[in-house]
Amino acid sequence: MRGLVLLCLFGTVLGHKWDESFKSFEWLGSDEEPQESDPKPDSLCQEDRSSCECCQMLKQIHRVEELFNRSMAALQHNLKIAQSALKKIRAQRSAFSVVLGDAYCIGPNSNDKIVVYTTILVGDGYDMSTGVFTAPLTGLYSLAVTVYTITERMWQSLTSCATLSVNNVPVASVRDLGKGDNQDSASIAVVLNLKAGDRVFVLLPSHCMLCSDQNTFTGFLLYATD
Ligand SMILES: *[C@@H]1O[C@H](CO)[C@@H](O)[C@H](O)[C@H]1NC(C)=O
């Protein structure tokens, strides 16, 4: 009988399908009385103890396989969710950084004017012909502006200033009046909720000046919210 158990398990180990192994076991049990056989493990156990042990083992293996299949299915489901989240995050990247040219001054003007930065360091979304960054996605953005002015002549009146605007609405302003020094600088750093299509730019107010490549305008999407 021990031989039977081994044979039975051997079949399973060899990669026979569970159903086939189980059927062949049932067939052994029901051979003598094909119509009236009772496959209940209890009565079977009374008739043939070793066959019963084999049957219990196969049932156990079946249970483990079911559990394994369920865990595997759950893992595959979660992997799919993670992969699509990653894909979405990758599609939602946005960053730009622009700078004014070296030895380049703009202003003072009699009217407010959009600062058109001359060099793109990183990214797109910034229009070099208009000086406007258009938000590609709705979300939370980090935006930073640094202004700087220098003059060789100490007595020249200097004002370094700028206004960060979204859709023509001022969001933050800096202003450094030059009195007695020949360098002025200031910075803006904000985090803003922007909608896709919002137009962000740096405005140079009238009578203000910006000089050199220490003037930068930087923005990036922290995370999308749509
Ligand atoms: C486990 O999954 C395999 C592959 O899909 C399948 O052939 C087998 O019948 C499953 N086993 C159980 C116990 O559900």
The ligand as a Tripos MOL2 file, in Angstrom:
@<TRIPOS>MOLECULE
LIG
   14    14     1     0     0
SMALL
NO_CHARGES

@<TRIPOS>ATOM
      1 C1         -3.5640   27.1540  -11.1330 C.3       1 LIG1
      2 O1         -3.2680   27.8610  -12.3180 O.3       1 LIG1
      3 C2         -2.8670   27.0260  -13.3890 C.3       1 LIG1
      4 C3         -2.4240   27.9350  -14.5160 C.3       1 LIG1
      5 O2         -3.3980   28.8780  -14.8110 O.3       1 LIG1
      6 C4         -4.0080   26.1230  -13.7780 C.3       1 LIG1
      7 O3         -3.6340   25.3040  -14.8360 O.3       1 LIG1
      8 C5         -4.4050   25.2740  -12.5920 C.3       1 LIG1
      9 O4         -5.5280   24.4820  -12.8750 O.3       1 LIG1
     10 C6         -4.7110   26.1490  -11.3890 C.3       1 LIG1
     11 N1         -4.8990   25.3340  -10.2150 N.am      1 LIG1
     12 C7         -5.8960   25.4720   -9.3950 C.2       1 LIG1
     13 C8         -5.9390   24.5440   -8.2600 C.3       1 LIG1
     14 O5         -6.7570   26.3360   -9.5150 O.2       1 LIG1
@<TRIPOS>BOND
     1     1     2 1
     2     1    10 1
     3     2     3 1
     4     3     4 1
     5     3     6 1
     6     4     5 1
     7     6     7 1
     8     6     8 1
     9     8     9 1
    10     8    10 1
    11    10    11 1
    12    11    12 1
    13    12    13 1
    14    12    14 2
@<TRIPOS>SUBSTRUCTURE
     1 LIG1         1 GROUP 0 **** ****
